Amino acid sequence: MKKIFMLAAGLFLAGAVHAQSPIRFGIKGGLNLSNIIKENGNNNFDTKINPGFNVGVTVDIPLSESIAFTPEALYSTKGYKLTSGFGEYTQTTSFIDIPILASIKLAGTGLNVVVGPQVSFLTSTKNKFKNDLGTIENEVNNNSDNLKKSLFGGVLGLRYDINQNIDFHARYALDFQKNNENGTTSTPEYKNQVISLGFGYKF
């Protein structure tokens, strides 16, 4: 993980030195449509989307007329839902995501391809179980549970610049690592996957 931070810092400094026009800062936010890809272990269940959100800041560092370095820092909620004969179970995980992205502008349009690695840091895990008898909610103690505190993944998506300041973006993010190495009934093995839709504003 230290190597990833060093690489990100190096890319940021290199981008700043070779920037073709002023560096621009921005804010962004949107809808997360999150689910999981199940791995080995106790995974005899079917899941569905757990809607969430993301919000954060971004930096746009132009390297040429068509390529920019665009790292971000986002607060993002993920997770999944499942329904059984006993009721509905929902797990919501909160992360600080650090996408380290390149934006490639398609010639003659406001459309950009965005791609790059992402590091995610777990901040909380909340479980909710609901049936006809009532609702039970609890927050997992991440320090004592068998959950990874940081995950490495990737991002691929599109951004359309509506004008100089406002953009609409859609992307897919996938963790390359499992959330834990020893799945159990309460913490099954899985990888997060998220489809995000949102807007950004650059100053």
C-alpha angles and dihedrals in degrees: 000000000000089000090054091054091048090050092049092049091048092050091048093051093044091049093049092050093049098038112142096204136008116310111249128207124207149172128231143179143166153137124313119207099192134182137147140250107224121228133189121307128055100352105133095135140089120235137199138195120298106200117222141147145246131211133172151105135294140193124214114205111178113215095177138344091284107025130063135173107231116179118180141193115209139175103220135179120211139162140108146258132225133185125208138162088275096055142273122317122197127187117192120188123189122209142177102229122201109192113189099202142178118209116209116193117216111230117266096004141082089239120115133185113220122198139158149105125298134205117203126196118201114231103168145353121207127186127198128186120189133182140140091290095058144275130297121194131181139165117230118234098236092194093063100031124088094250127127113244095208132032134190120219146140141253131212125175153117133264124195116200104217089187138333093295110026129062138174118215140187124187146162122224126190131183113230091200131063119246089240140358099231114048120208135173091269097039110028121186114262147138122235119239123184136184109202130195122183154120133261135199124204121200 
